[in-house]
């Protein structure tokens, strides 16, 4: 291993290239770059032990300030402690970025334990490229991702219990630029992308496992975005100029979705658990639509479901008799071109009023309204 030691606040101002013969470069203390640096092997940002005069001494990485320069690492970066401050700088990683601690549980099953590394991206030119996977479990240590760009060619795997790494805001952008299929795995529903751009979307599939919360989603070529959902829960604040084709059960929830020149087709069941603005676009599902919360605003849009529309909660009473409990979804149809097609049954027991003053609802199955009022069917005009 190559050990480069700097005391306190230090500047790398000697060789611009560090060759580690394929092994690991380790940095100690507080590092401030004063030029571009290239590392041919791996980089470890953590505590580590070295021998000094025959005595084992523990060294600690504290922080790295890119200071407007570029750090290129051809191998992997293991970031287990301290902060990387971008400061209008760039870090380019050929392999994986690992901000989690590989471990094995009592059953000999591998998992990623917590780590304490953080990123700070608060300048417009901040940039991070990860050629492999971006793996994190940084709870409870908080990164700051308010500007800049993170480009990832491999998978995104976040095992944190909160939004410690992915608390992106303001203008921060994440680009998934792989040429093959990519996986987005977020353990916590609080993890959040601000702007998510998908490149090469026509030729590959994005798999959402557990959660994926995004303020704005765009396919860079403005074409079809193919998603495979492992019962994933996605919040797409705005879907821009992108047709979304989803295989598997899928949920739109946790904040609200607005479609802009974008259609969604789900080959499976669809759950709506927050507000959705169709905005002149179309959502289709080959399964059922479970509308348990939020308002679907048609806005001259179309909603087509092959199965049942369910705005009621299936339940069982004390005598084991099935019934439909209340649900919190509403429909708002106030534009002439609003259209809803239900291939199965239309089943409702809502707790609040829908607004049905224009448009068309076409139902091929039964109409079953269990509400104690006219919450669902208060049609007018």
C-alpha positions in Angstrom: 0.0 0.0 0.0 1.1 3.5 -0.7 0.8 5.8 2.3 0.8 9.6 1.6 0.9 11.5 4.9 0.2 15.2 5.4 0.0 17.0 8.7 -2.9 19.2 9.4 -4.0 21.3 6.4 -1.7 20.2 3.6 -1.5 20.8 -0.1 -0.5 18.2 -2.6 1.8 20.2 -4.7 4.5 17.7 -5.7 3.8 14.9 -8.2 0.5 15.3 -10.0 0.4 11.5 -10.6 0.5 8.9 -7.8 1.3 5.4 -9.0 0.4 2.7 -6.5 1.1 -0.4 -8.6 -2.5 -1.5 -8.5 -2.6 -1.4 -4.7 -4.2 1.1 -2.2 -3.3 4.8 -1.7 -4.1 6.0 1.9 -4.4 9.6 2.9 -4.1 11.0 6.4 -5.3 14.3 7.9 -6.8 17.3 6.1 -6.0 17.3 2.4 -6.3 20.3 0.1 -5.5 19.8 -3.6 -3.4 22.5 -5.3 -3.2 20.6 -8.6 -4.9 17.8 -10.4 -4.0 14.3 -9.0 -4.2 10.9 -10.7 -4.1 7.6 -8.7 -3.7 4.5 -10.8 -5.0 2.0 -8.1 -7.6 2.3 -5.3 -8.0 5.1 -2.7 -8.8 4.6 1.0 -10.3 7.4 3.0 -10.5 5.9 6.5 -8.4 5.2 9.5 -5.5 2.8 9.0 -2.4 1.5 10.8 1.3 2.0 9.9 4.6 1.1 11.4 6.7 4.0 12.7 10.1 3.0 14.2 8.7 -0.4 14.9 5.6 0.9 16.6 2.1 0.5 15.2 0.4 3.9 14.9 -3.2 4.6 13.8 -3.6 7.3 11.2 -6.9 9.1 10.4 -8.3 10.6 7.3 -10.2 13.8 8.2 -11.2 15.7 5.0 -10.4 16.2 1.3 -10.9 19.6 -0.4 -10.8 19.3 -4.1 -10.3 23.1 -4.3 -11.3 23.4 -8.0 -9.0 20.6 -9.1 -9.7 17.1 -10.5 -8.9 13.9 -8.6 -8.9 10.8 -10.9 -8.9 7.4 -9.3 -8.7 4.5 -11.8 -9.7 1.9 -9.2 -12.2 2.0 -6.3 -12.7 4.7 -3.7 -13.5 3.5 -0.2 -14.8 6.5 1.8 -15.5 5.4 5.4 -14.9 8.6 7.3 -14.4 12.4 6.8 -15.8 14.8 4.3 -15.1 15.3 0.6 -15.6 19.0 -0.1 -15.8 19.6 -3.9 -15.3 23.3 -4.0 -15.9 23.5 -7.8 -13.7 20.4 -8.2 -14.2 17.1 -9.8 -13.6 13.5 -8.7 -13.6 10.8 -11.4 -13.7 7.2 -10.2 -13.1 4.3 -12.6 -14.5 1.7 -10.2 -16.9 1.7 -7.3 -17.6 4.4 -4.7 -18.1 2.6 -1.4 -19.4 4.6 1.6 -20.6 1.6 3.5 -18.8 -1.2 5.5 -19.1 -4.7 4.1 -20.0 -7.1 6.9 -21.5 -10.6 7.6 -24.4 -11.3 9.9 -24.8 -14.2 12.3 -26.2 -16.3 9.5 -23.1 -15.7 7.4 -25.1 -13.4 5.0 -23.2 -10.5 3.6 -24.6 -7.0 4.1 -23.4 -3.4 4.2 -23.0 -1.8 7.6 -22.9 1.9 8.3 -20.1 4.2 7.4 -19.4 7.9 8.3 -18.1 9.5 5.1 -19.9 12.5 3.7 -20.0 14.5 0.5 -20.4 18.3 0.3 -21.6 19.6 -3.1 -22.6 23.3 -2.8 -20.8 24.9 -5.8 -22.2 24.8 -9.4 -19.2 23.2 -11.0 -19.0 20.3 -8.4 -18.8 17.0 -10.3 -18.5 13.3 -9.4 -18.2 10.5 -11.9 -18.5 6.9 -10.7 -17.8 4.3 -13.4 -19.0 1.4 -11.2 -21.5 1.2 -8.4 -22.4 3.9 -5.9 -22.9 2.0 -2.6 -23.8 3.8 0.7 -25.0 3.3 4.2 -24.1 6.6 5.8 -26.7 6.8 8.6 -26.7 9.0 10.6 -24.0 11.1 8.9 -25.5 13.8 6.6 -24.1 14.7 3.2 -25.0 18.0 1.5 -26.0 17.7 -2.2 -27.5 21.1 -3.1 -25.7 21.8 -6.4 -23.4 20.0 -8.9 -23.7 16.8 -10.7 -23.2 13.1 -9.8 -22.9 10.8 -12.8 -23.2 7.0 -12.2 -22.6 4.2 -14.7 -23.3 1.3 -12.4 -26.0 0.7 -9.8 -27.2 3.0 -7.0 -27.4 1.0 -3.7 -28.4 3.0 -0.6 -28.9 1.0 2.5 -29.3 3.9 4.9 -32.3 4.2 7.3 -32.8 7.9 6.4 -31.9 10.5 3.7 -28.3 10.9 4.9 -26.7 10.5 1.5 -29.5 11.3 -1.0 -31.0 14.4 0.5 -30.5 16.2 -2.8 -32.1 19.7 -3.3 -31.9 22.9 -5.3 -30.1 22.2 -8.6 -28.2 19.0 -7.8 -28.5 16.5 -10.6 -27.9 12.7 -10.8 -27.2 11.2 -14.2 -27.5 7.5 -14.8 -25.3 7.1 -17.9 -24.6 3.4 -18.0 -24.9 1.5 -21.3 -26.4 -1.6 -19.7 -29.2 -2.0 -17.2 -29.0 -0.2 -13.9 -30.5 -0.8 -10.5 -31.8 1.9 -8.1 -32.1 0.5 -4.6 -33.1 2.9 -1.8 -33.9 1.4 1.5 -35.5 4.6 2.9 -38.5 6.4 1.5 -36.8 9.6 2.7 -33.9 9.2 0.3 -34.4 11.8 -2.5 -33.0 12.7 -5.9 -33.6 16.3 -7.1 -33.1 16.0 -10.9 -32.6 12.6 -12.3 -31.5 12.3 -15.9 -31.5 8.9 -17.6 -29.2 8.5 -20.6 -29.3 5.7 -23.3 -32.9 5.0 -22.1 -34.1 3.4 -25.3 -31.6 0.5 -25.1 -31.8 -0.6 -21.5 -33.9 -1.0 -18.3 -33.8 0.7 -15.0 -34.9 -1.5 -12.1 -36.4 0.2 -9.0 -36.1 -1.9 -5.8 -37.9 -0.5 -2.7 -38.0 3.3 -3.0 -37.1 5.9 -5.6 -38.1 9.5 -4.8 -37.3 12.1 -7.5 -38.4 15.7 -8.0 -37.8 15.7 -11.7 -37.2 12.8 -14.1 -36.0 13.2 -17.7 -34.8 10.8 -20.4 -32.1 12.7 -22.1 -33.1 11.5 -25.5 -36.8 12.3 -24.7 -37.8 8.8 -25.5 -39.2 5.7 -23.7 -37.8 5.0 -20.3 -38.2 1.3 -19.4 -38.5 0.4 -15.7 -38.7 -3.0 -14.0 -40.3 -2.6 -10.6 -39.6 -5.1 -7.8 -42.7 -3.8 -6.0 -41.0 -0.5 -6.1 -42.5 2.7 -4.7 -41.6 5.7 -6.9 -42.4 9.4 -6.5 -41.8 11.3 -9.7 -42.5 15.0 -9.0 -42.4 15.9 -12.7 -42.0 13.5 -15.5 -40.7 15.5 -18.5 -40.9 14.5 -22.2 -40.5 10.9 -21.3 -42.8 7.9 -21.9 -42.5 5.5 -19.0 -42.9 1.8 -19.6 -43.1 -0.2 -16.3 -43.0 -4.0 -15.9 -44.2 -5.2 -12.5 -46.3 -3.7 -9.8 -45.7 0.0 -9.3 -46.6 2.8 -6.9 -46.8 6.5 -7.5 -46.7 8.1 -4.1 -45.1 10.1 -1.4 -45.3 13.6 -2.8 -47.1 13.9 -6.1 -46.6 13.5 -9.8 -47.1 15.9 -12.7 -46.8 14.6 -16.3 -45.3 16.9 -18.9 -45.7 15.5 -22.4 -45.2 12.1 -20.9 -47.3 8.9 -20.7 -47.1 6.0 -18.2 -47.8 2.4 -19.2 -47.8 -0.2 -16.4 -47.7 -3.9 -17.2 -49.0 -4.9 -13.7 -50.9 -3.3 -10.8 -50.7 0.4 -10.1 -51.1 2.1 -6.7 -51.8 5.8 -6.5 -51.0 7.1 -3.0 -50.5 10.8 -3.6 -51.7 13.6 -6.0 -51.3 13.0 -9.7 -51.8 15.6 -12.4 -52.3 13.9 -15.8 -51.9 17.2 -17.5 -53.3 16.1 -20.9 -51.3 12.8 -20.8 -52.3 9.2 -20.2 -51.7 6.5 -17.6 -52.5 2.9 -18.5 -52.4 -0.2 -16.3 -53.0 -3.9 -17.3 -53.9 -4.7 -13.7 -55.9 -3.0 -11.0 -55.6 0.6 -9.8 -55.5 0.9 -6.0 -56.2 4.6 -5.4 -55.8 4.8 -1.6 -54.8 8.4 -1.2 -54.5 11.7 -3.0 -56.3 13.4 -5.9 -56.1 12.3 -9.5 -56.5 15.5 -11.5 -57.4 14.6 -15.1 -56.6 18.0 -16.7 -57.8 16.8 -20.2 -55.9 13.5 -19.6 -56.8 9.8 -19.8 -56.7 7.1 -17.2 -57.2 3.5 -18.5 -57.2 0.4 -16.3 -57.8 -3.1 -17.5 -58.7 -4.4 -14.1 -60.6 -2.9 -11.1 -60.5 0.6 -9.9 -60.3 0.3 -6.1 -60.9 3.4 -4.0 -61.8 1.4 -0.9 -59.8 -0.7 1.5 -60.6 -4.5 1.6 -61.0 -5.6 5.2 -62.4 -8.4 7.3 -64.8 -7.9 10.3 -64.8 -9.7 13.6 -66.9 -12.4 12.1 -64.4 -12.9 9.3 -66.7 -11.4 6.8 -65.1 -9.4 4.0 -66.1 -5.8 3.5 -64.7 -2.6 2.0 -63.4 0.0 4.5 -62.9 3.7 3.7 -60.1 5.0 1.5 -58.8 8.6 0.9 -58.6 8.9 -2.9 -60.5 11.5 -5.0 -61.0 12.2 -8.7 -61.2 15.6 -10.2 -62.8 15.7 -13.7 -63.6 19.3 -14.7 -62.3 19.4 -18.3 -64.2 18.3 -21.4 -61.5 15.8 -22.6 -61.2 14.1 -19.2 -61.6 10.3 -19.7 -61.4 7.3 -17.5 -61.8 3.7 -18.6 -62.2 0.8 -16.1 -62.1 -2.7 -17.6 -63.2 -4.3 -14.3 -65.3 -3.1 -11.4 -65.5 0.4 -10.0 -65.3 0.0 -6.2 -65.4 2.9 -3.9 -65.8 3.9 -0.2 -64.1 7.3 -0.1 -63.9 9.6 2.9 -64.1 12.8 0.8 -65.8 14.2 -2.3 -64.7 13.7 -5.8 -65.5 16.4 -8.4 -67.1 15.0 -11.5 -68.5 17.9 -13.5 -67.1 17.1 -17.0 -65.5 14.3 -18.9 -66.4 10.6 -19.3 -66.1 7.6 -17.0 -66.5 4.3 -18.9 -67.0 1.1 -16.8 -67.1 -2.4 -18.2 -67.7 -4.2 -14.8 -69.9 -3.4 -11.8 -70.3 -0.2 -9.9 -69.9 -0.8 -6.2 -70.1 2.3 -3.9 -70.1 1.6 -0.2 -69.9 5.2 1.1 -72.5 6.7 3.4 -73.1 9.7 1.2 -72.4 11.0 -2.3 -68.6 11.3 -1.9 -67.8 9.4 -5.1 -70.8 10.0 -7.3 -71.6 13.7 -6.9 -71.7 14.2 -10.7 -72.9 17.5 -12.2 -72.9 19.6 -15.3 
